[in-house]
Amino acid sequence: MAQSSRNRRSRGWIPMNGPARHVLDTICIIVGSFIIAVGFNLFFLPNGIASGGVSGLSVLGEAWLGLEPAFTQWAFNIPLFVLGFLLLGKDYGIRSLLGSIILPLFVLMTKDWPIPTANPLLASIYGGICVGLGIGLVFRGRGSTGGLTILAQVIQKISGLSFSLCVVLLDGTVIILAAFVMSMEQALYALVALYVTGKVIDTVELGFNYTKVAYIISDHTESITAAILQDLDRGLTKLNAQGGFTGDDRTVLMVVVGQNEVTRLKTLVQTVDRDAFVIISNAHEVLGEGFKRQV
């Protein structure tokens, strides 16, 4: 009975492929796209910040040729969506369709909103926060806003390069173009915006509550196990290992704790075995019993 209860808790509040999950995904994609559009129109576009992607290309198109950014984004997104649909598969294409269409629509709808700042540094920071928040929500909804993300995945599939490298190459190309079309200073602001966007995306996807994972090597593993289970009230995993120098079989204890429990864990281990070898590192997200539920 206890095991089935743990299994139910670990599955989370909403089934991963049920109707409610699809509704939640759609809401995340729509709200996220709206936030991206607001950040684009209030901060990036009026201050000439082309921080990568199709939105960055639309900033360049507006500055160089006077093109309406929403139409430029549709002009790129629709062919790229078709390309992704053909090369990456139907499932990915369907998830990209909503964001590819609705994001430029929101850009068009919010283009006349008042501009809060003409300071490009502030605009790159605030715009990066808005766009990162929006993209993070879209990703939480298992969707995509289309654009150069699709092209990066196509290049990855064809070339074998890593996805992150493909994204860096494409965004870097847009920022280099910004240096030529506008100025080197604007390109530097674009880099700031791109950095802030990436950090905010990580925060939205992983959350603020960083946890820690500890690996404990000791000759008193049973006593330490009992202390962790009883005094810290945390589960743990025993890993079979072998000493690299001695060749002796060892047991490594792996335990995941909250940040506020790290000191208690170290104290417990030191109390049992002052010579224990302890490694503690960050675990940005932990899903399961005792930690965050899957949504």
matplotlib code that plots the C-alpha trace (Angstrom):
import matplotlib.pyplot as plt

x = [0.0, 2.8, 4.6, 1.5, 1.0, 4.5, 3.9, 0.8, 2.6, 5.5, 3.2, 2.2, -1.0, -1.8, -1.4, 1.4, -0.8, -4.3, -6.7, -6.0, -2.3, -2.9, -5.0, -2.3, 0.3, -1.8, -2.3, 1.5, 2.3, -0.2, 0.7, 4.4, 4.1, 2.2, 5.0, 7.7, 5.8, 5.4, 9.1, 10.0, 7.8, 8.5, 12.2, 14.0, 12.5, 12.4, 16.0, 17.4, 18.4, 18.6, 19.3, 19.3, 16.6, 13.9, 12.9, 16.4, 16.2, 12.9, 14.6, 17.3, 14.6, 12.8, 16.0, 17.4, 14.4, 11.5, 9.7, 6.9, 8.5, 5.4, 5.3, 9.1, 8.6, 5.7, 7.8, 10.6, 8.4, 6.1, 8.8, 10.8, 7.8, 7.2, 10.9, 10.7, 7.5, 9.1, 12.5, 11.8, 8.4, 4.7, 4.7, 7.3, 5.7, 2.3, 3.8, 5.6, 2.7, 0.8, 3.8, 5.0, 1.7, 0.5, 3.8, 3.9, 0.2, 0.8, 3.7, 1.4, -1.3, 1.1, 3.2, 1.7, 2.1, 4.0, 7.7, 8.9, 12.6, 15.0, 18.0, 19.4, 21.1, 17.9, 16.0, 18.4, 18.0, 14.2, 13.6, 15.8, 13.7, 10.4, 11.6, 13.2, 10.1, 7.9, 10.2, 10.5, 6.7, 6.5, 9.0, 7.1, 4.1, 6.3, 6.0, 8.2, 8.0, 9.5, 12.1, 15.7, 15.2, 13.7, 16.6, 19.1, 17.5, 17.5, 21.2, 21.9, 20.1, 22.0, 25.5, 25.7, 26.7, 25.3, 22.0, 23.5, 26.3, 23.9, 21.8, 25.0, 26.1, 22.7, 22.2, 25.8, 25.2, 22.3, 24.3, 27.2, 24.7, 23.4, 27.0, 27.1, 23.5, 23.4, 26.5, 29.0, 27.4, 24.0, 25.5, 27.0, 23.6, 22.2, 24.7, 23.6, 20.0, 20.8, 22.6, 19.8, 17.2, 19.1, 19.4, 15.7, 14.8, 16.8, 15.1, 11.6, 12.4, 14.4, 13.0, 14.7, 14.8, 18.2, 18.8, 22.0, 23.2, 25.8, 28.1, 29.5, 32.3, 33.0, 34.0, 30.9, 28.2, 25.6, 25.8, 25.7, 22.7, 20.8, 21.6, 20.3, 17.2, 16.3, 17.7, 17.5, 14.4, 15.8, 16.0, 19.3, 20.7, 23.7, 26.0, 28.5, 32.0, 35.6, 38.6, 40.9, 44.1, 43.3, 40.8, 38.7, 34.9, 33.2, 29.7, 28.9, 25.9, 24.0, 21.5, 19.6, 18.8, 17.4, 19.8, 18.8, 19.6, 23.3, 24.7, 22.7, 23.9, 27.5, 27.2, 25.6, 28.3, 31.1, 29.6, 29.7, 32.9, 35.3, 37.3, 34.4, 34.9, 31.9, 31.2, 28.3, 27.2, 24.2, 21.1, 19.1, 15.8, 14.7, 11.3, 9.8, 8.7, 9.9, 10.7, 8.9, 5.8, 5.7, 3.1]
y = [0.0, 2.4, 1.7, 2.4, 5.6, 6.7, 5.8, 7.9, 10.9, 10.6, 10.7, 14.3, 16.2, 16.0, 13.0, 13.6, 12.9, 13.5, 16.2, 18.4, 18.3, 19.4, 22.3, 23.4, 23.1, 25.2, 27.9, 28.0, 28.4, 31.2, 33.1, 32.6, 33.9, 36.9, 37.7, 37.3, 39.7, 42.3, 42.1, 42.4, 45.5, 47.3, 46.8, 45.1, 46.6, 50.3, 50.1, 48.2, 45.0, 42.0, 39.3, 36.3, 34.2, 35.3, 38.1, 39.5, 39.2, 41.1, 43.9, 44.1, 44.0, 47.0, 49.0, 48.3, 48.0, 49.3, 46.0, 45.2, 42.8, 40.6, 40.0, 39.3, 36.7, 35.0, 35.1, 33.1, 31.0, 29.5, 28.0, 26.9, 25.2, 23.3, 22.3, 21.1, 19.2, 17.4, 16.7, 16.4, 14.7, 15.4, 15.6, 18.3, 20.2, 20.3, 21.6, 24.3, 25.5, 27.3, 29.3, 30.0, 31.6, 33.2, 34.9, 37.3, 37.9, 39.1, 41.2, 42.9, 43.4, 45.0, 47.1, 50.4, 49.9, 52.7, 52.3, 52.3, 53.1, 54.4, 53.2, 50.3, 48.6, 48.6, 47.5, 44.6, 43.5, 43.9, 42.6, 39.6, 38.9, 39.1, 37.0, 34.4, 34.2, 33.7, 31.2, 29.3, 29.0, 27.9, 25.2, 24.2, 23.7, 21.4, 23.8, 26.0, 29.5, 28.1, 30.2, 29.4, 26.8, 24.6, 25.4, 24.5, 21.1, 20.5, 21.4, 19.1, 16.2, 16.8, 17.7, 15.8, 18.9, 19.4, 21.3, 24.0, 24.6, 25.0, 27.6, 29.5, 29.6, 30.9, 33.4, 34.5, 35.1, 37.4, 39.4, 39.8, 41.1, 43.5, 44.9, 45.6, 46.9, 49.0, 49.2, 47.2, 48.8, 47.4, 44.0, 44.1, 45.0, 42.1, 39.8, 41.1, 40.4, 36.9, 36.1, 37.3, 35.4, 32.2, 32.6, 33.4, 30.3, 28.2, 29.6, 29.1, 25.5, 24.5, 26.8, 28.7, 25.8, 24.2, 21.0, 19.2, 15.7, 14.2, 11.2, 9.7, 7.2, 5.7, 2.5, 2.9, 3.0, 1.1, 3.6, 6.6, 5.0, 4.6, 8.2, 9.6, 7.5, 8.2, 11.6, 13.4, 11.5, 11.2, 8.2, 7.3, 5.0, 2.6, 2.4, -0.4, 1.0, -0.1, 1.8, 3.0, 2.5, -0.4, -2.2, -2.9, -3.0, 0.0, 1.2, 4.8, 6.4, 8.9, 11.2, 14.2, 16.9, 20.4, 23.3, 23.9, 20.3, 20.3, 21.3, 18.7, 16.0, 17.0, 17.0, 13.6, 12.1, 13.7, 12.5, 8.9, 9.0, 12.0, 10.4, 10.0, 11.4, 13.6, 15.2, 17.7, 19.2, 21.1, 19.3, 21.9, 19.9, 16.8, 15.2, 12.6, 11.7, 14.3, 16.9, 18.6, 16.9, 16.5, 18.7]
z = [0.0, 0.9, -2.4, -4.5, -2.6, -3.5, -7.1, -7.2, -5.7, -8.1, -11.1, -10.2, -10.3, -14.0, -16.3, -18.8, -21.9, -20.7, -21.9, -18.9, -19.7, -23.3, -22.1, -19.7, -22.4, -24.8, -22.1, -21.3, -25.0, -25.5, -22.3, -23.0, -26.5, -25.3, -22.8, -25.5, -27.7, -25.0, -24.1, -27.8, -28.5, -25.3, -25.0, -27.9, -31.0, -30.0, -28.7, -31.7, -29.8, -32.1, -29.6, -31.9, -33.5, -35.9, -33.6, -33.9, -37.7, -37.6, -35.6, -38.3, -41.1, -39.4, -39.0, -42.4, -44.7, -42.6, -42.7, -40.2, -37.6, -37.3, -41.1, -41.1, -38.3, -40.2, -43.4, -41.6, -39.2, -41.8, -44.1, -41.2, -39.7, -42.9, -43.0, -39.4, -40.1, -43.0, -41.4, -37.7, -37.7, -37.2, -33.4, -33.3, -36.1, -34.4, -31.2, -33.1, -35.2, -32.4, -31.3, -34.8, -35.7, -32.5, -31.5, -34.5, -34.1, -30.5, -31.8, -34.2, -31.6, -29.0, -31.4, -30.3, -26.6, -24.8, -24.5, -20.8, -21.4, -24.1, -22.2, -24.2, -21.2, -19.2, -22.3, -22.8, -19.2, -18.9, -22.4, -21.6, -18.5, -20.4, -23.3, -21.1, -19.0, -22.1, -23.7, -20.4, -20.2, -23.8, -23.1, -19.9, -22.3, -24.4, -27.3, -29.4, -30.9, -34.1, -35.9, -35.8, -33.1, -35.8, -38.1, -35.4, -34.9, -38.7, -38.8, -35.9, -37.6, -40.9, -39.6, -36.3, -34.4, -30.9, -30.6, -28.3, -30.8, -33.6, -31.6, -30.7, -34.4, -35.6, -32.8, -33.2, -36.9, -36.1, -33.5, -36.0, -38.6, -35.9, -35.6, -39.3, -39.8, -36.6, -34.5, -32.4, -29.3, -30.3, -30.8, -27.3, -25.9, -27.8, -26.1, -22.7, -23.6, -24.8, -21.6, -19.4, -21.5, -21.1, -17.3, -16.9, -19.1, -16.7, -13.7, -15.2, -16.2, -13.1, -10.4, -7.5, -5.0, -5.8, -4.1, -3.3, -4.1, -1.7, -2.3, 0.9, 1.0, 4.4, 6.3, 8.4, 5.7, 7.8, 10.7, 8.4, 6.6, 9.8, 10.9, 7.6, 7.5, 11.2, 12.1, 8.7, 7.5, 3.9, 1.7, 0.0, -2.6, -2.2, -5.2, -5.7, -6.4, -6.4, -5.2, -8.0, -6.0, -3.7, -5.9, -2.9, -3.2, -1.6, -1.0, -2.0, -0.4, -2.6, -0.9, -2.2, 0.4, 0.4, 0.7, 4.3, 5.2, 4.0, 7.3, 9.2, 6.8, 7.2, 10.9, 11.0, 8.8, 10.8, 14.0, 12.8, 10.8, 10.9, 8.1, 5.7, 2.2, 1.2, -2.2, -2.4, -5.7, -7.0, -8.4, -10.1, -10.2, -8.4, -9.1, -6.9, -3.4, -0.8, -3.5, -6.3, -7.9, -11.7, -13.3]

ax = plt.figure().add_subplot(projection="3d")
ax.plot(x, y, z, "-o")
ax.set_aspect("equal")
plt.show()
